[in-house]
Every structure is written in C-alpha cells, then in structure tokens.
C-alpha cells in the first residue's frame, strides 16, 4: 500500500498513552494501528469481497432450524416461571 497522504490527529494524553501501549503490544507503529482502525471502521468493501463473504457464510454448516422452529425456541414457555 502506498502511503502518500499525511494527516495530523490530536489525542488526549490518556488516549495517546493507551494507543501507544496497544501498538507496542501488537508490535506495530501507532500510525499502522490508526490506519487499521480506520479501515475496519470506515473502509469500503468492494462487491467481490462482499460476494466472497456471502459464499463463505453459505458454506458454514450451522445447526439452524427453520424460521418456525427458531421462533418456538426463542419464545419462553408461558407455563414456566422465570428463575
């Protein structure tokens, strides 16, 4: 990735300390930590990445029932008292 644009961000001393500690524990620069956070929060995902994610989810073998079964399992039994 080409890094060619610069932005200055001011942090409170406490947030700066916490971010510096986290970057140190991860073994990355503070800049890398902030870039990763921005990408995770605001990054644009292209259509192919979305399709790949949908395919990966569809391939999971999860124990999920049909909608009516899930509704029955999620609603409390009216005859039972709550603890």
N, C-alpha and C positions, 0 to 999 in steps of 0.2 A: 504494500500500500504506500502510495506516495504521500508524504506529509509536506504540504506546501502552504498551508494557511495557518496563521497564528491567532490565538485568542487569549486574552488575559482575563482570568477569573479571580475575584477576590473572595476568600473564605474567612470565616471567623477563625480565631486561633484554635478553638476546640475542634472544629470540623477539620481544619488543616492537619492537626495532630492525629486525629483518628484516621484520616485518609492516608497520611504518611505511614502510620503504623500498619495499616492494611496493605498498602503497596509493598512495604518491607517484608511482611509475612508472605505475600504472594511472590515476591522476587521480581516485581515489575516496577517501572517508574510510575510516578504519580500521574504523569500525562497518559500513560497507557491505561491506567486504572480509570481515569475520567473518560477517555475515548471509548473504552469497553462499556462503561455505564451508559454513556450517551447512545452508543449503537444499540445496546439492549433495550433502552427505553424509547428511543426515537427513530431507530434505523428503519429504513424502508426495505421490506422484503419483496423480492421480485416474484412474479407469477409462478415461475418454475419451482422456486423454493416452497411456495405455498402448496403446489401440487404434490411435491415430494413429501411434505409433512402430512398431507391428507392420505397419500398412499401408505406411509409408514403407520399411521393410526389405523387404517383399514386392515392392515396385515396383523395387528395385535389380536391375540386370542384371549379375549377377556370374558369372564363369567358374567355376562349381562343378559338379563331376561328381556322379554318383550315389554312394551310400554305398560300394559295392564298388570303384568306380574310385578314390575318395578313399583307401580303405584301402590299395589297391595302391600309390598314390603316396606314402603316408606311411610304409610299411614299407621298411626298407633291403633291397636286393638281397643275398640271402645269398652270392652268388658274388663280390661286390665287397668289396674290403678298404677299411677306413676310412683316410682320409689321416692 
